[in-house]
Amino acid sequence: MKTKKQIDRRNWILAAGGMSSFTAAFLHIAIIAGGAEWYRFFGAGEKFAVMAEQGSWYPGVITFGIAAVLFVWGFYAFSGAGIARRLPFLKTVLVIVSTIYLVRGLIILPLCFIRPDVLDAFWLWSSIISAAIGFLYAAGIWQAREHLVVAG
């Protein structure tokens, strides 16, 4: 039985970040299963959609690779949240993941000025979602800063 102090150490903000990563990972798997129309709908680009229609393995491998990385990131968030066992280099990995999400989310700001022609609804929504997940990770790291060790 867990004591109240152990339960209070759970970091639900970081857990929400982990659930977001898991959701994104499952969505990428669904895109593979959904095929060309799903690649188009979710903004992967016409080139990926056409390759998927032609039976190319390339879009599926790339999309599965992204899903695998997102799953790992989710497990690290759960580890940092105290829900899963402690993983190696926990704080370092969480800071890197948070940074990647935040950079991906906030890259839209300079793009508005540098390449406004490439911005579309996909860029807008995926940037908002990435920034939100990045902020969940960052807030969760901040909340758990006393319990996370830099080297592991």
Beta strands, then each sheet from edge to edge (+ up, - down):
end
